[in-house]
């Protein structure tokens, strides 16, 4: 059974968001996630997954 989870990190500029994202993703197998670093609200409606 696959459990789908979404995570969005929001914070001020230079607040180590990328570091947090990379640290958490290092615990997940590479084929099991898609990483977005910049995303518009509308882009979520057009993803294939």
C-alpha positions as CSV (number, residue, x, y, z in Angstrom):
1,X,0.0,0.0,0.0
2,X,1.4,3.4,-1.0
3,X,0.7,6.4,1.2
4,X,0.8,9.7,-0.7
5,X,2.1,12.6,1.3
6,X,2.6,16.2,0.3
7,X,4.9,18.7,2.1
8,X,5.3,22.4,1.5
9,X,7.9,24.4,3.3
10,X,7.3,28.2,3.5
11,X,9.5,30.7,5.2
12,X,11.4,33.9,4.7
13,X,14.3,34.2,2.4
14,X,17.6,32.6,3.5
15,X,15.9,30.5,6.2
16,X,17.5,27.2,5.3
17,X,14.4,25.8,3.5
18,X,16.5,23.9,0.9
19,X,18.6,22.4,3.7
20,X,15.6,21.2,5.5
21,X,14.1,19.8,2.3
22,X,17.3,18.0,1.4
23,X,17.7,16.6,4.9
24,X,14.2,15.1,5.0
25,X,14.4,13.8,1.4
26,X,17.7,12.0,2.3
27,X,15.5,9.6,4.4
28,X,13.3,8.7,1.4
29,X,14.4,6.5,-1.6
30,X,15.1,8.6,-4.7
31,X,12.4,7.0,-6.8
32,X,9.7,7.8,-4.3
33,X,9.5,11.6,-4.4
34,X,9.4,14.5,-6.8
35,X,11.2,17.7,-5.6
36,X,10.1,21.1,-6.7
37,X,12.0,24.2,-5.5
38,X,9.8,26.8,-7.2
39,X,6.1,26.3,-7.9
40,X,3.1,28.4,-8.8
41,X,-0.3,27.5,-7.5
42,X,-1.6,26.8,-11.0
43,X,1.3,24.4,-11.7
44,X,-0.2,21.9,-9.2
45,X,-3.3,21.5,-11.4
46,X,-1.3,20.5,-14.4
47,X,0.9,17.8,-13.0
48,X,0.3,14.3,-14.3
49,X,0.5,12.6,-10.9
